[in-house]
């Protein structure tokens, strides 16, 4: 009986062989398709997660920006009569010229005939430059009167008219009337220990426009 070539089975056997091969191929393709599908699902999941994270970050950043805008708006519109910072430090000196030179040489201050202007940024409006004046006065100057102290502090304020009205109601001594200059409004008061205080509602843009060297 012809058993056929050992490497070429009979026709029936060939059909069976081909059927088995087709089944194996279908299984292989099925697994391949399933593998592709799994990879596709994983890819879609990753993209979805990344998109979600990006969307969350955008929402968080937007909320933070809105919060900052609200804070800046409130700060800009705040008209509560109060002190907002230090505007000047004034003190007696036996020789103001030599004092200014000493501070320039040893501490690096940018000095001029009045002393030194310190430059800094407004905390609520960072784009705005503010100033503090440092000045030595000749000992015995009447500028500090009626105080007997050898120094005077200038405070930056907002709503100076409202602040003066408040101080009057509280029984605080108002030394003079509010004076207006191109760089702001001034008034002087006395504190509970006899120190003369200068209140200044500044217009800093005038100093910025003037230019000149500042300490910063």
Backbone as a printed PyTorch tensor [residue, N CA C, xyz], in Angstrom:
tensor([[[  0.8740,  -1.1890,   0.0000],
         [  0.0000,   0.0000,   0.0000],
         [  0.8910,   1.2110,   0.0000]],

        [[  0.5020,   2.1170,  -0.8760],
         [  1.3020,   3.3380,  -0.9900],
         [  0.9890,   4.2500,   0.1750]],

        [[  1.9580,   4.4000,   1.0150],
         [  1.7840,   5.2960,   2.1740],
         [  2.1430,   6.7320,   1.8160]],

        [[  2.6240,   6.8700,   0.5630],
         [  2.9710,   8.2150,   0.1350],
         [  4.3050,   8.6100,   0.7060]],

        [[  4.7780,   9.7470,   0.1430],
         [  6.0550,  10.2870,   0.6050],
         [  5.9090,  10.7580,   2.0380]],

        [[  6.8760,  10.4790,   2.8400],
         [  6.7610,  10.8800,   4.2530],
         [  6.5760,  12.3750,   4.4560]],

        [[  7.0040,  13.1940,   3.4610],
         [  6.8510,  14.6530,   3.5990],
         [  5.6580,  15.1920,   2.8130]],

        [[  4.9150,  14.3080,   2.0690],
         [  3.7470,  14.7080,   1.2960],
         [  2.6060,  13.7650,   1.6320]],

        [[  1.7600,  14.0560,   2.6430],
         [  0.6930,  13.1550,   3.0440],
         [ -0.3370,  13.0130,   1.9420]],

        [[ -1.2020,  11.9760,   2.0900],
         [ -2.2550,  11.7410,   1.1070],
         [ -3.2130,  12.9200,   1.0560]],

        [[ -4.1520,  12.9090,   0.0690],
         [ -5.0620,  14.0290,  -0.1270],
         [ -5.9270,  14.2770,   1.0940]],

        [[ -6.5140,  13.1380,   1.6500],
         [ -7.3650,  13.3110,   2.8390],
         [ -6.5740,  13.9060,   3.9900]],

        [[ -5.4050,  13.3420,   4.0850],
         [ -4.5250,  13.8370,   5.1520],
         [ -4.1440,  15.2830,   4.8780]],

        [[ -3.9640,  15.6000,   3.5850],
         [ -3.6300,  16.9720,   3.2060],
         [ -4.7540,  17.9190,   3.5690]],

        [[ -6.0370,  17.4700,   3.2830],
         [ -7.1690,  18.3200,   3.6190],
         [ -7.2570,  18.5590,   5.1200]],

        [[ -7.0420,  17.5050,   5.8600],
         [ -7.0540,  17.6260,   7.3220],
         [ -5.9410,  18.5740,   7.7930]],

        [[ -4.7990,  18.3930,   7.1410],
         [ -3.6430,  19.2280,   7.4940],
         [ -3.9380,  20.7040,   7.2100]],

        [[ -4.5330,  20.9520,   6.0200],
         [ -4.8450,  22.3300,   5.6490],
         [ -5.9060,  22.9180,   6.5710]],

        [[ -6.8920,  22.0640,   6.9430],
         [ -7.9480,  22.5380,   7.8540],
         [ -7.3580,  22.9570,   9.1930]],

        [[ -6.4780,  22.1100,   9.6810],
         [ -5.8180,  22.4220,  10.9590],
         [ -5.0000,  23.6980,  10.8510]],

        [[ -4.2920,  23.8480,   9.7480],
         [ -3.4660,  25.0350,   9.5460],
         [ -4.3200,  26.3000,   9.4940]],

        [[ -5.4920,  26.1860,   8.8000],
         [ -6.3860,  27.3500,   8.7190],
         [ -6.9000,  27.7390,  10.1120]],

        [[ -7.2540,  26.7030,  10.8890],
         [ -7.7370,  26.9580,  12.2490],
         [ -6.6660,  27.6340,  13.1000]],

        [[ -5.4560,  27.1010,  12.9570],
         [ -4.3330,  27.6910,  13.7020],
         [ -4.0980,  29.1400,  13.2760]],

        [[ -4.2360,  29.3510,  11.9590],
         [ -4.0200,  30.6930,  11.4370],
         [ -5.0770,  31.6500,  11.9530]],

        [[ -6.3900,  31.1290,  11.9470],
         [ -7.4720,  31.9710,  12.4520],
         [ -7.2600,  32.3080,  13.9300]],

        [[ -6.8260,  31.2930,  14.6800],
         [ -6.5480,  31.5340,  16.0940],
         [ -5.4320,  32.5570,  16.2790]],

        [[ -4.4050,  32.3660,  15.4350],
         [ -3.2700,  33.2960,  15.5030],
         [ -3.7040,  34.7170,  15.1670]],

        [[ -4.5300,  34.8170,  14.0680],
         [ -5.0150,  36.1450,  13.6820],
         [ -5.9270,  36.7310,  14.7530]],

        [[ -6.7260,  35.8230,  15.3380],
         [ -7.6150,  36.2870,  16.4070],
         [ -6.8310,  36.8420,  17.5790]],

        [[ -5.8020,  36.0900,  17.9660],
         [ -4.9490,  36.5720,  19.0640],
         [ -4.2550,  37.8690,  18.6880]],

        [[ -3.8400,  37.9440,  17.4200],
         [ -3.1560,  39.1490,  16.9360],
         [ -4.0910,  40.3490,  16.9830]],

        [[ -5.3580,  40.0850,  16.5050],
         [ -6.3440,  41.1650,  16.5310],
         [ -6.6820,  41.5710,  17.9690]],

        [[ -6.7690,  40.5610,  18.8260],
         [ -7.0560,  40.8360,  20.2360],
         [ -5.9320,  41.6450,  20.8650]],

        [[ -4.6780,  41.2740,  20.4780],
         [ -3.5230,  42.0260,  20.9950],
         [ -3.5560,  43.4690,  20.5220]],

        [[ -3.9150,  43.6610,  19.2530],
         [ -4.0200,  45.0190,  18.7140],
         [ -5.1070,  45.8010,  19.4330]],

        [[ -6.2270,  45.1090,  19.6770],
         [ -7.3410,  45.7570,  20.3610],
         [ -6.9440,  46.1610,  21.7740]],

        [[ -6.2280,  45.2770,  22.4680],
         [ -5.7730,  45.5920,  23.8380],
         [ -4.8450,  46.7980,  23.8410]],

        [[ -3.9240,  46.8090,  22.8620],
         [ -2.9940,  47.9480,  22.7750],
         [ -3.7430,  49.2450,  22.4850]],

        [[ -4.7720,  49.1350,  21.6150],
         [ -5.5710,  50.3090,  21.2690],
         [ -6.3160,  50.8310,  22.5000]],

        [[ -6.8840,  49.8860,  23.2740],
         [ -7.6150,  50.2780,  24.4860],
         [ -6.6760,  50.9540,  25.4740]],

        [[ -5.4670,  50.3980,  25.6440],
         [ -4.4760,  50.9820,  26.5570],
         [ -4.0890,  52.3860,  26.1010]],

        [[ -3.8640,  52.5290,  24.7680],
         [ -3.4880,  53.8350,  24.2250],
         [ -4.5800,  54.8690,  24.4590]],

        [[ -5.8400,  54.4590,  24.1960],
         [ -6.9750,  55.3750,  24.4040],
         [ -7.0770,  55.7680,  25.8670]],

        [[ -6.8470,  54.8070,  26.7630],
         [ -6.9180,  55.0790,  28.2160],
         [ -5.8650,  56.0990,  28.6290]],

        [[ -4.6340,  55.9130,  28.0970],
         [ -3.5460,  56.8440,  28.4390],
         [ -3.8550,  58.2520,  27.9470]],

        [[ -4.3340,  58.3460,  26.6850],
         [ -4.6790,  59.6480,  26.1130],
         [ -5.7780,  60.3160,  26.9250]],

        [[ -6.7770,  59.5000,  27.3420],
         [ -7.8850,  60.0420,  28.1360],
         [ -7.3960,  60.5950,  29.4610]],

        [[ -6.4940,  59.8510,  30.1290],
         [ -5.9410,  60.2970,  31.4190],
         [ -5.1440,  61.5800,  31.2580]],

        [[ -4.2860,  61.6120,  30.2170],
         [ -3.4700,  62.8090,  29.9820],
         [ -4.3430,  64.0180,  29.6730]],

        [[ -5.3870,  63.7980,  28.8600],
         [ -6.3070,  64.8910,  28.5200],
         [ -7.0170,  65.3990,  29.7560]],

        [[ -7.4300,  64.4520,  30.6080],
         [ -8.1060,  64.8220,  31.8490],
         [ -7.1980,  65.6330,  32.7600]],

        [[ -5.9220,  65.2020,  32.8860],
         [ -4.9490,  65.9300,  33.7200],
         [ -4.7100,  67.3260,  33.1880]],

        [[ -4.5800,  67.4170,  31.8350],
         [ -4.3470,  68.7150,  31.2140],
         [ -5.5190,  69.6460,  31.4480]],

        [[ -6.7400,  69.0970,  31.3230],
         [ -7.9520,  69.8890,  31.5390],
         [ -8.0300,  70.3640,  32.9840]],

        [[ -7.6710,  69.4630,  33.9240],
         [ -7.6860,  69.8260,  35.3460],
         [ -6.6870,  70.9340,  35.6360]],

        [[ -5.4790,  70.8220,  35.0460],
         [ -4.4490,  71.8580,  35.2430],
         [ -4.8990,  73.2010,  34.7080]],

        [[ -5.5640,  73.1750,  33.5340],
         [ -6.0520,  74.4260,  32.9430],
         [ -7.1050,  75.0660,  33.8310]],

        [[ -8.0140,  74.2260,  34.3760],
         [ -9.0510,  74.7430,  35.2610],
         [ -8.4390,  75.3350,  36.5160]],

        [[ -7.4230,  74.6280,  37.0750],
         [ -6.7480,  75.1090,  38.2940],
         [ -6.0510,  76.4350,  38.0400]],

        [[ -5.3360,  76.5250,  36.8970],
         [ -4.6310,  77.7620,  36.5560],
         [ -5.6110,  78.9150,  36.3430]],

        [[ -6.7440,  78.5990,  35.6920],
         [ -7.7400,  79.6400,  35.4410],
         [ -8.3290,  80.1460,  36.7460]],

        [[ -8.6080,  79.2140,  37.6700],
         [ -9.1550,  79.6040,  38.9720],
         [ -8.1620,  80.4600,  39.7420]],

        [[ -6.8610,  80.1030,  39.6430],
         [ -5.8250,  80.8670,  40.3320],
         [ -5.7180,  82.2710,  39.7490]],

        [[ -5.8070,  82.3800,  38.4040],
         [ -5.7510,  83.6870,  37.7530],
         [ -6.9330,  84.5540,  38.1640]],

        [[ -8.1360,  83.9380,  38.2060],
         [ -9.3240,  84.6800,  38.6110],
         [ -9.2000,  85.1500,  40.0510]],

        [[ -8.6020,  84.3020,  40.9200],
         [ -8.4040,  84.6610,  42.3190],
         [ -7.4600,  85.8480,  42.4390]],

        [[ -6.3550,  85.8080,  41.6500],
         [ -5.3870,  86.9100,  41.6770],
         [ -6.0120,  88.2010,  41.1630]],

        [[ -6.8290,  88.0810,  40.0880],
         [ -7.4870,  89.2660,  39.5380],
         [ -8.4330,  89.8770,  40.5560]],

        [[ -9.1570,  89.0130,  41.2620],
         [-10.0860,  89.4980,  42.2950],
         [ -9.3360,  90.1990,  43.4120]],

        [[ -8.2100,  89.5910,  43.8390],
         [ -7.4010,  90.1790,  44.9120],
         [ -6.8580,  91.5370,  44.5060]],

        [[ -6.3480,  91.6200,  43.2480],
         [ -5.8030,  92.8900,  42.7660],
         [ -6.8820,  93.9540,  42.6560]],

        [[ -8.0940,  93.5350,  42.2200],
         [ -9.1940,  94.4880,  42.0890],
         [ -9.5880,  95.0330,  43.4410]],

        [[ -9.6840,  94.1400,  44.4270],
         [-10.0380,  94.5700,  45.7840],
         [ -8.9900,  95.5270,  46.3320]],

        [[ -7.6930,  95.1900,  46.1080],
         [ -6.6140,  96.0310,  46.6010],
         [ -6.6290,  97.3990,  45.9450]],

        [[ -6.9170,  97.4150,  44.6170],
         [ -6.9400,  98.6720,  43.8800],
         [ -8.1010,  99.5510,  44.3250]],

        [[ -9.2430,  98.9510,  44.6180],
         [-10.4370,  99.7040,  44.9750],
         [-10.5530,  99.9950,  46.4670]],

        [[ -9.6150,  99.5160,  47.2520],
         [ -9.6560,  99.7190,  48.6980],
         [ -9.3670, 101.1820,  49.0170]],

        [[-10.3090, 101.8460,  49.6780],
         [-10.1280, 103.2580,  50.0490],
         [-10.1770, 103.4450,  51.5640]],

        [[ -9.9700, 102.3600,  52.3000],
         [ -9.9610, 102.4560,  53.7630],
         [ -8.8700, 103.4210,  54.2000]],

        [[ -9.2110, 104.4390,  55.0040],
         [ -8.1770, 105.3900,  55.4510],
         [ -7.2010, 104.7150,  56.4040]],

        [[ -5.9500, 104.5420,  55.9570],
         [ -4.9670, 103.8340,  56.7720],
         [ -3.5630, 104.0090,  56.2090]],

        [[ -2.5840, 103.5710,  57.0050],
         [ -1.1830, 103.5600,  56.5740],
         [ -0.9530, 102.3510,  55.6770]],

        [[ -0.1790, 102.5250,  54.6020],
         [  0.1270, 101.4270,  53.6860],
         [  1.6150, 101.0830,  53.6470]],

        [[  2.4400, 101.9100,  54.2940],
         [  3.8820, 101.6320,  54.2840],
         [  4.6810, 102.8030,  54.8400]],

        [[  5.9980, 102.6530,  54.7690],
         [  6.9020, 103.7260,  55.1920],
         [  7.2720, 104.5690,  53.9840]],

        [[  7.1650, 105.8910,  54.1360],
         [  7.4730, 106.7840,  53.0160],
         [  8.7580, 107.5690,  53.1940]],

        [[  9.2380, 107.6580,  54.4450],
         [ 10.4600, 108.4300,  54.6630],
         [ 11.0310, 108.2500,  56.0670]],

        [[ 12.3520, 108.3680,  56.1660],
         [ 13.0600, 108.3270,  57.4450],
         [ 13.9310, 109.5720,  57.5250]],

        [[ 13.6210, 110.4420,  58.4780],
         [ 14.3220, 111.7160,  58.6260],
         [ 14.9560, 111.7820,  60.0170]],

        [[ 16.1760, 112.2790,  60.0960],
         [ 16.8650, 112.3500,  61.3940],
         [ 17.8660, 113.5010,  61.4030]],

        [[ 18.1780, 113.9520,  62.6050],
         [ 19.1360, 115.0440,  62.7590],
         [ 20.5640, 114.5420,  62.5640]],

        [[ 21.3920, 115.4340,  62.0330],
         [ 22.8090, 115.1420,  61.8370],
         [ 23.6020, 116.4280,  62.0740]],

        [[ 24.7860, 116.2940,  62.6830],
         [ 25.6480, 117.4600,  62.8790],
         [ 26.1380, 118.0000,  61.5380]],

        [[ 26.3610, 117.0730,  60.5890],
         [ 26.8340, 117.4640,  59.2660],
         [ 26.1700, 116.5710,  58.2090]],

        [[ 25.0000, 116.9740,  57.7270],
         [ 24.2540, 116.1470,  56.7680],
         [ 25.0570, 115.7550,  55.5320]],

        [[ 25.8880, 116.6640,  55.0430],
         [ 26.6630, 116.3670,  53.8390],
         [ 27.6390, 115.2220,  54.0810]],

        [[ 28.3690, 115.2920,  55.2230],
         [ 29.3130, 114.2250,  55.5550],
         [ 28.5890, 112.9200,  55.8580]],

        [[ 27.4230, 113.0180,  56.4590],
         [ 26.6350, 111.8220,  56.7680],
         [ 26.2180, 111.1110,  55.4860]],

        [[ 25.7400, 111.8740,  54.5130],
         [ 25.3300, 111.2830,  53.2410],
         [ 26.5330, 110.6210,  52.5430]],

        [[ 27.6790, 111.2650,  52.6120],
         [ 28.8830, 110.7140,  51.9870],
         [ 29.3010, 109.4150,  52.6690]],

        [[ 29.1880, 109.3830,  54.0030],
         [ 29.5580, 108.1750,  54.7440],
         [ 28.6660, 107.0010,  54.3250]],

        [[ 27.3670, 107.2560,  54.2160],
         [ 26.4380, 106.2010,  53.8250],
         [ 26.6480, 105.7740,  52.3700]],

        [[ 27.0260, 106.7160,  51.5270],
         [ 27.3110, 106.3910,  50.1290],
         [ 28.5490, 105.5160,  50.0210]],

        [[ 29.6010, 105.9180,  50.7290],
         [ 30.8810, 105.2220,  50.6450],
         [ 30.8480, 103.8490,  51.3130]],

        [[ 30.2250, 103.7620,  52.4700],
         [ 30.2740, 102.5240,  53.2510],
         [ 29.0960, 101.5700,  53.0400]],

        [[ 27.9180, 102.1070,  52.7650],
         [ 26.7340, 101.2600,  52.6310],
         [ 26.1320, 101.2500,  51.2280]],

        [[ 26.7550, 102.0180,  50.3160],
         [ 26.3360, 101.9440,  48.9170],
         [ 25.0700, 102.6790,  48.5550]],

        [[ 24.6270, 103.6360,  49.3700],
         [ 23.4180, 104.3940,  49.0350],
         [ 23.6790, 105.3200,  47.8640]],

        [[ 22.6920, 105.4410,  46.9750],
         [ 22.7470, 106.4290,  45.8960],
         [ 22.2200, 107.7420,  46.4800]],

        [[ 23.1100, 108.6990,  46.6960],
         [ 22.7090, 109.9160,  47.3980],
         [ 22.5980, 111.1140,  46.4550]],

        [[ 21.8020, 112.0960,  46.9080],
         [ 21.6780, 113.3690,  46.2000],
         [ 21.6040, 114.4770,  47.2510]],

        [[ 21.2520, 115.6730,  46.8700],
         [ 21.2500, 116.7840,  47.8180],
         [ 20.2380, 116.6110,  48.9480]],

        [[ 19.2230, 115.7660,  48.7220],
         [ 18.1920, 115.5700,  49.7450],
         [ 18.4310, 114.3270,  50.6000]],

        [[ 19.2700, 113.4500,  50.1590],
         [ 19.5180, 112.2060,  50.8810],
         [ 19.5920, 111.0450,  49.9060]],

        [[ 18.6360, 110.1170,  50.0090],
         [ 18.5900, 108.9820,  49.0870],
         [ 17.1510, 108.5150,  48.9140]],

        [[ 16.7970, 108.2180,  47.6760],
         [ 15.4580, 107.6860,  47.3870],
         [ 15.5610, 106.1780,  47.1980]],

        [[ 14.8510, 105.4370,  48.0450],
         [ 14.8180, 103.9810,  47.9260],
         [ 13.6550, 103.5860,  47.0170]],

        [[ 13.9510, 102.7130,  46.0700],
         [ 12.9440, 102.2700,  45.1050],
         [ 12.4900, 100.8530,  45.4320]],

        [[ 11.1820, 100.6120,  45.3750],
         [ 10.6580,  99.2700,  45.6010],
         [  9.3450,  99.1090,  44.8410]],

        [[  8.8470,  97.8920,  44.7970],
         [  7.6120,  97.5930,  44.0530],
         [  6.4110,  97.5110,  44.9880]],

        [[  5.2580,  97.9550,  44.4760],
         [  4.0220,  97.8750,  45.2390],
         [  3.5860,  96.4110,  45.3330]],

        [[  3.2930,  95.9430,  46.5510],
         [  2.9420,  94.5350,  46.7570],
         [  1.6520,  94.1430,  46.0390]],

        [[  0.6860,  95.0510,  45.9490],
         [ -0.5920,  94.7620,  45.3030],
         [ -0.5740,  95.0410,  43.8040]],

        [[  0.3160,  95.9410,  43.3870],
         [  0.4320,  96.2780,  41.9600],
         [  1.9200,  96.2520,  41.5920]],

        [[  2.4670,  95.0600,  41.3490],
         [  3.9080,  94.8890,  41.1180],
         [  4.4780,  95.7380,  39.9840]],

        [[  3.6150,  96.1520,  39.0530],
         [  4.1110,  96.9760,  37.9330],
         [  4.3710,  98.4170,  38.3730]],

        [[  3.9390,  98.7770,  39.5720],
         [  4.0590, 100.1490,  40.0610],
         [  5.2850, 100.3200,  40.9560]],

        [[  6.1100, 101.3180,  40.6570],
         [  7.2940, 101.6110,  41.4620],
         [  6.9250, 102.6000,  42.5600]],

        [[  7.3210, 102.3010,  43.7920],
         [  7.0940, 103.1830,  44.9320],
         [  8.4280, 103.6640,  45.4770]],

        [[  8.3810, 104.7070,  46.3450],
         [  9.6170, 105.3170,  46.8270],
         [  9.5710, 105.6070,  48.3270]],

        [[ 10.7350, 105.5640,  48.9270],
         [ 10.9360, 105.9300,  50.3290],
         [ 12.1040, 106.9010,  50.3740]],

        [[ 11.9200, 108.0360,  51.0480],
         [ 12.9580, 109.0600,  51.1170],
         [ 13.7230, 108.9740,  52.4310]],

        [[ 15.0230, 108.8610,  52.3270],
         [ 15.9310, 108.8350,  53.4790],
         [ 16.6950, 110.1560,  53.4950]],

        [[ 16.5770, 110.9190,  54.5960],
         [ 17.1970, 112.2500,  54.6080],
         [ 17.7390, 112.6420,  55.9870]],

        [[ 19.0210, 113.0050,  56.0440],
         [ 19.5620, 113.5910,  57.2790],
         [ 19.2830, 115.1010,  57.2840]],

        [[ 18.8290, 115.6410,  58.4300],
         [ 18.5410, 117.0710,  58.5750],
         [ 19.5650, 117.7050,  59.5160]],

        [[ 19.8710, 118.9600,  59.2400],
         [ 20.7680, 119.6950,  60.1330],
         [ 20.1510, 119.7630,  61.5220]],

        [[ 20.9380, 119.4020,  62.5210],
         [ 20.4450, 119.3930,  63.9000],
         [ 19.8800, 120.7760,  64.2580]],

        [[ 18.7000, 120.7570,  64.8900],
         [ 18.0440, 122.0100,  65.2660],
         [ 17.0170, 122.4750,  64.2610]],

        [[ 16.8620, 121.7390,  63.1360],
         [ 15.8690, 122.1190,  62.1200],
         [ 14.4750, 122.1680,  62.7290]],

        [[ 13.6840, 123.1510,  62.3080],
         [ 12.3250, 123.3110,  62.8070],
         [ 11.3370, 122.3570,  62.1280]],

        [[ 11.8440, 121.5920,  61.1790],
         [ 10.9420, 120.7040,  60.4310],
         [ 10.3200, 119.6400,  61.3280]],

        [[ 11.0170, 119.2780,  62.4130],
         [ 10.4840, 118.2520,  63.3110],
         [  9.6100, 118.8450,  64.4260]],

        [[  9.5790, 120.1590,  64.5350],
         [  8.8100, 120.8290,  65.6030],
         [  7.3120, 120.5840,  65.3880]],

        [[  6.5290, 120.4960,  66.4700],
         [  6.8880, 120.7700,  67.8720],
         [  7.5270, 119.6010,  68.6250]],

        [[  7.8360, 118.5160,  67.9080],
         [  8.4800, 117.3800,  68.5770],
         [  9.8850, 117.7600,  69.0480]],

        [[ 10.3230, 117.1890,  70.1580],
         [ 11.6700, 117.4140,  70.6800],
         [ 12.6090, 116.2720,  70.2990]],

        [[ 12.0740, 115.3070,  69.5520],
         [ 12.8690, 114.1330,  69.1580],
         [ 13.8020, 114.4770,  67.9920]],

        [[ 14.7930, 113.6260,  67.7950],
         [ 15.7840, 113.8590,  66.7400],
         [ 15.4770, 113.0790,  65.4640]],

        [[ 14.2730, 112.6580,  65.3240],
         [ 13.8920, 111.9020,  64.1210],
         [ 12.4150, 112.1490,  63.8190]],

        [[ 12.0270, 111.7940,  62.5960],
         [ 10.6210, 111.8380,  62.1990],
         [ 10.3890, 110.7700,  61.1280]],

        [[  9.2890, 110.0620,  61.2550],
         [  8.9480, 109.0280,  60.2800],
         [  7.8250, 109.5260,  59.3730]],

        [[  7.9750, 109.2660,  58.0920],
         [  6.9310, 109.5690,  57.1040],
         [  6.2320, 108.2550,  56.7680]],

        [[  4.8940, 108.2520,  56.9070],
         [  4.1130, 107.0640,  56.5810],
         [  3.3140, 107.2850,  55.3010]],

        [[  3.3830, 106.3210,  54.4100],
         [  2.5560, 106.3370,  53.2010],
         [  1.1290, 105.9730,  53.6120]],

        [[  0.1450, 106.7170,  53.1150],
         [ -1.2470, 106.4480,  53.4820],
         [ -2.1410, 106.4760,  52.2510]],

        [[ -3.3430, 105.9580,  52.4120],
         [ -4.3760, 106.0950,  51.3820],
         [ -5.5780, 106.7900,  51.9980]],

        [[ -6.2770, 107.5650,  51.1740],
         [ -7.4460, 108.3380,  51.6150],
         [ -7.0640, 109.2380,  52.8030]],

        [[ -6.1530, 110.1480,  52.5380],
         [ -5.6270, 110.9960,  53.6160],
         [ -6.7150, 111.8610,  54.2610]],

        [[ -7.6800, 112.3300,  53.4720],
         [ -8.7800, 113.1260,  54.0390],
         [ -9.6030, 112.2960,  55.0310]],

        [[ -9.9220, 111.0690,  54.6150],
         [-10.6780, 110.1970,  55.4980],
         [ -9.8920, 109.8560,  56.7550]],

        [[ -8.5770, 109.6980,  56.6150],
         [ -7.7320, 109.3780,  57.7660],
         [ -7.6720, 110.5410,  58.7480]],

        [[ -7.5430, 111.7620,  58.2390],
         [ -7.5010, 112.9390,  59.1080],
         [ -8.8230, 113.0830,  59.8680]],

        [[ -9.9410, 112.8640,  59.2000],
         [-11.2440, 112.9260,  59.8770],
         [-11.3260, 111.8860,  60.9890]],

        [[-10.8390, 110.7110,  60.7250],
         [-10.8350, 109.6390,  61.7280],
         [ -9.9640, 110.0250,  62.9210]],

        [[ -8.7820, 110.5870,  62.6430],
         [ -7.8600, 110.9740,  63.7170],
         [ -8.4480, 112.0910,  64.5840]],

        [[ -9.1210, 113.0320,  63.9470],
         [ -9.7510, 114.1190,  64.6900],
         [-10.8140, 113.5740,  65.6480]],

        [[-11.6020, 112.6190,  65.1680],
         [-12.6310, 112.0090,  66.0090],
         [-12.0150, 111.2630,  67.1860]],

        [[-10.7970, 110.7300,  66.9720],
         [-10.1100, 109.9880,  68.0340],
         [ -9.3080, 110.8880,  68.9620]],

        [[ -9.3630, 112.2070,  68.7220],
         [ -8.6730, 113.1480,  69.5890],
         [ -7.1940, 113.2950,  69.3280]],

        [[ -6.7350, 112.8720,  68.1610],
         [ -5.3120, 112.9860,  67.8050],
         [ -4.9920, 114.4360,  67.4180]],

        [[ -3.8080, 114.9100,  67.8310],
         [ -3.3870, 116.2760,  67.5100],
         [ -2.9710, 116.3710,  66.0500]],

        [[ -3.6610, 117.2280,  65.2990],
         [ -3.3180, 117.4860,  63.8990],
         [ -2.5150, 118.7810,  63.8710]],

        [[ -1.2710, 118.7230,  63.4570],
         [ -0.3590, 119.8780,  63.5270],
         [ -0.7120, 120.9360,  62.4910]],

        [[ -1.0800, 120.5280,  61.2910],
         [ -1.3380, 121.4960,  60.2140],
         [ -2.4560, 120.9960,  59.3060]],

        [[ -2.6580, 121.6960,  58.2050],
         [ -3.6930, 121.3130,  57.2350],
         [ -3.0730, 120.4660,  56.1260]],

        [[ -3.9110, 119.7290,  55.4430],
         [ -3.4340, 118.9210,  54.3120],
         [ -2.9270, 119.8500,  53.2030]],

        [[ -1.7140, 119.5970,  52.7410],
         [ -1.1370, 120.3580,  51.6190],
         [ -0.9790, 119.4430,  50.4180]],

        [[ -1.2620, 119.9950,  49.2460],
         [ -1.1950, 119.1930,  48.0190],
         [ -0.0600, 119.6800,  47.1240]],

        [[  0.7660, 118.7430,  46.6750],
         [  1.8650, 119.0120,  45.7430],
         [  1.7140, 118.0600,  44.5660]],

        [[  2.5270, 118.2650,  43.5560],
         [  2.4090, 117.4230,  42.3730],
         [  2.7390, 115.9620,  42.6740]],

        [[  3.5110, 115.7110,  43.7210],
         [  3.9030, 114.3420,  44.0630],
         [  3.1050, 113.7730,  45.2340]],

        [[  2.0130, 114.4660,  45.6420],
         [  1.1450, 113.8980,  46.6600],
         [  0.6340, 114.8930,  47.6860]],

        [[ -0.0790, 114.3740,  48.6830],
         [ -0.6630, 115.1930,  49.7530],
         [  0.0430, 114.8900,  51.0770]],

        [[  0.2060, 115.9450,  51.9090],
         [  0.9200, 115.8020,  53.1790],
         [  0.1310, 116.4300,  54.3260]],

        [[  0.3160, 115.8530,  55.5060],
         [ -0.1920, 116.4540,  56.7320],
         [  0.6480, 115.8970,  57.8800]],

        [[  0.7470, 116.6600,  58.9730],
         [  1.5580, 116.2270,  60.1150],
         [  0.6920, 116.0810,  61.3610]],

        [[  0.9930, 115.0550,  62.1410],
         [  0.2580, 114.7960,  63.3860],
         [  1.2580, 114.4740,  64.4990]],

        [[  0.7540, 114.3830,  65.7260],
         [  1.5820, 113.9970,  66.8730],
         [  1.0570, 112.6750,  67.4310]],

        [[  1.9750, 111.7480,  67.7380],
         [  1.5180, 110.5000,  68.3350],
         [  1.4370, 110.6290,  69.8570]],

        [[  1.1200, 109.5680,  70.5540],
         [  0.8850, 109.6180,  72.0000],
         [  2.1460, 109.8900,  72.8230]],

        [[  3.3400, 109.7790,  72.1910],
         [  4.5880, 110.0160,  72.9150],
         [  5.2850, 111.3050,  72.4700]],

        [[  4.5530, 112.1350,  71.7380],
         [  5.1160, 113.4170,  71.3440],
         [  5.9970, 113.3740,  70.1120]],

        [[  5.9220, 112.2810,  69.3410],
         [  6.6800, 112.1980,  68.0880],
         [  5.8670, 112.8130,  66.9610]],

        [[  6.5100, 113.6740,  66.1930],
         [  5.8330, 114.2420,  65.0300],
         [  5.8590, 113.2110,  63.9000]],

        [[  4.7260, 113.0300,  63.2650],
         [  4.5910, 112.0540,  62.1840],
         [  4.1460, 112.7750,  60.9200]],

        [[  4.7600, 112.4180,  59.8170],
         [  4.3680, 112.9700,  58.5250],
         [  3.5610, 111.9130,  57.7650]],

        [[  2.3520, 112.2890,  57.3510],
         [  1.5140, 111.3970,  56.5580],
         [  1.5440, 111.8460,  55.1050]],

        [[  1.7190, 110.8970,  54.2080],
         [  1.8950, 111.2240,  52.7860],
         [  1.0460, 110.2900,  51.9300]],

        [[  0.1500, 110.8820,  51.1470],
         [ -0.5740, 110.1230,  50.1300],
         [  0.1480, 110.3740,  48.8090]],

        [[  0.9760, 109.4320,  48.3890],
         [  1.9140, 109.6880,  47.2920],
         [  1.3350, 109.5780,  45.8820]],

        [[  2.0040, 110.2750,  44.9710],
         [  1.8100, 110.0650,  43.5330],
         [  3.1820, 109.6640,  43.0070]],

        [[  3.4830, 108.3790,  43.0810],
         [  4.8290, 107.8780,  42.7780],
         [  5.2320, 108.0620,  41.3230]],

        [[  4.2350, 108.1150,  40.4390],
         [  4.5390, 108.2240,  39.0080],
         [  5.3360, 109.4860,  38.6840]],

        [[  5.1710, 110.5240,  39.5030],
         [  5.9200, 111.7760,  39.2860],
         [  7.4170, 111.5250,  39.4500]],

        [[  7.7750, 110.7930,  40.4910],
         [  9.1850, 110.4850,  40.7340],
         [  9.7430, 109.5520,  39.6460]],

        [[  8.9030, 108.6160,  39.2040],
         [  9.3360, 107.7050,  38.1430],
         [  9.6300, 108.4890,  36.8560]],

        [[  8.7650, 109.4730,  36.5670],
         [  8.9420, 110.2750,  35.3580],
         [ 10.1760, 111.1630,  35.4540]],

        [[ 10.5090, 111.5930,  36.6710],
         [ 11.6740, 112.4460,  36.8800],
         [ 12.9790, 111.6820,  36.6240]],

        [[ 12.9510, 110.3770,  36.8770],
         [ 14.1620, 109.5740,  36.6830],
         [ 15.1780, 109.8260,  37.7780]],

        [[ 16.4180, 109.5990,  37.4880],
         [ 17.4820, 109.7860,  38.4650],
         [ 17.8400, 108.4950,  39.1690]],

        [[ 18.9820, 108.4980,  39.8380],
         [ 19.4780, 107.2990,  40.5070],
         [ 18.7250, 107.0680,  41.8200]],

        [[ 18.4810, 105.7950,  42.1040],
         [ 17.7940, 105.4150,  43.3440],
         [ 18.5550, 104.2790,  44.0160]],

        [[ 18.3100, 104.0910,  45.2920],
         [ 18.8740, 102.9540,  46.0120],
         [ 17.8930, 101.8070,  45.9090]],

        [[ 18.3710, 100.6570,  45.3920],
         [ 17.4720,  99.4970,  45.2140],
         [ 18.2900,  98.2120,  45.1930]]])
